[in-house]
Amino acid sequence: MRQTTMHTSPWARPELRPGVTAAVLISGLVALAIGIWAFFAPASFAEFVAFPYNRHLMHDVGAFQIGIGATLLLALLWADSIMVVLAGYVVGSSFHVVSHIIDRHIGGNIYETLGLGLLVVIGLAGMYARARGGRA
């Protein structure tokens, strides 16, 4: 017997209990705040957490925390887990690309930045395919 599934929009909101919503919301906002701090004020963040200061490392920490925060917050908006993880990946990876651009004078090369940019495009292509109905 063949089983059928109901296809819903990748943009549908999940049905969550208030406690779950609160936990995800608080976690997402904290991760996003930490990420913004590390990305936009890397020396201050490194001093606060007692890390040896490395501007590019702090930018990367910020980029990834922003991606984690975005993923958590998007999970409150979209029930489609594939869309959520792709969008969070695109957000974090986009900040990672920016990190490589603004820190290009302290290491790395253009090929790393281009490769990271290509990964953002791949993530966006996945989101586009998913939004067009790619459930399989």
C-alpha positions in Angstrom: 0.0 0.0 0.0 1.4 3.4 -1.0 1.5 6.1 1.6 0.8 9.7 0.7 2.1 12.7 2.5 0.6 16.2 2.7 2.9 18.8 1.2 3.0 22.1 2.9 4.8 25.3 2.1 8.4 25.5 3.2 7.4 28.8 4.7 4.7 27.4 7.1 5.1 28.2 10.8 5.7 25.3 13.2 3.2 24.5 16.0 5.2 24.8 19.2 4.4 24.9 22.9 5.1 28.3 24.6 8.1 26.9 26.6 9.8 25.6 23.5 9.2 28.9 21.7 10.7 30.8 24.6 13.8 28.5 24.8 14.4 28.8 21.0 13.8 32.5 21.0 16.1 33.3 23.9 18.8 31.0 22.6 18.6 32.5 19.1 18.7 36.1 20.4 21.7 35.3 22.7 23.6 33.6 19.8 22.8 36.5 17.5 23.9 39.1 20.0 27.2 37.3 20.7 27.7 36.9 17.0 27.1 40.6 16.3 29.4 41.6 19.1 32.2 39.3 18.0 31.8 40.3 14.3 31.5 44.1 14.7 33.6 44.6 17.9 36.1 41.8 17.8 38.7 43.4 20.2 36.1 44.0 22.8 34.7 40.5 22.5 38.1 38.9 22.7 38.9 40.9 25.8 35.6 39.9 27.4 36.1 36.2 26.8 39.8 36.4 27.5 40.9 35.0 24.1 44.2 36.1 22.5 43.1 38.7 20.0 43.0 37.6 16.4 40.7 39.9 14.4 39.9 37.3 11.7 39.3 34.6 14.2 36.8 36.8 16.1 35.1 37.8 12.8 34.7 34.1 12.0 33.4 33.3 15.5 30.9 36.1 15.0 29.9 34.9 11.5 29.2 31.4 12.8 27.3 32.6 15.9 25.2 34.8 13.7 24.4 31.8 11.5 23.5 29.7 14.6 21.3 32.5 15.9 19.6 33.0 12.5 19.0 29.2 12.3 17.3 29.2 15.7 15.1 32.2 15.0 14.1 31.0 11.5 13.1 27.7 13.1 10.3 29.7 14.9 9.1 30.9 11.5 9.4 27.9 9.2 8.4 24.3 9.9 10.5 23.0 7.0 13.8 21.9 8.6 15.7 21.8 5.2 14.7 25.4 4.5 15.7 26.4 8.0 19.2 24.8 7.9 19.9 26.1 4.4 18.9 29.7 5.3 21.0 29.6 8.5 23.9 28.2 6.5 23.5 31.0 4.0 23.4 33.7 6.7 26.5 32.4 8.5 28.4 31.7 5.4 27.6 35.1 4.0 29.1 36.7 7.1 32.1 34.4 6.7 32.6 35.6 3.1 32.5 39.2 4.4 35.0 38.3 7.1 37.4 37.1 4.4 36.9 40.2 2.4 37.5 42.7 5.2 40.4 40.7 6.6 42.0 40.0 3.2 45.1 42.0 4.2 45.9 39.8 7.2 45.9 36.4 5.5 44.1 34.1 3.2 43.7 34.4 -0.5 41.1 35.3 -3.1 40.5 31.6 -3.9 39.3 30.9 -0.4 36.9 33.9 -0.6 35.6 32.8 -4.0 35.1 29.2 -2.8 33.2 30.4 0.3 31.1 32.6 -2.0 30.3 29.6 -4.2 29.1 27.7 -1.1 26.7 30.6 -0.4 25.4 30.4 -3.9 24.9 26.6 -3.6 22.9 27.2 -0.3 20.8 29.8 -2.1 20.2 27.4 -5.0 19.1 24.8 -2.5 16.7 27.2 -0.9 15.3 28.1 -4.3 14.8 24.5 -5.3 13.1 23.8 -1.9 10.8 26.7 -2.3 9.8 25.5 -5.8 8.6 22.3 -4.3 11.7 20.1 -4.0 10.5 17.8 -1.2 12.3 14.6 -2.3 
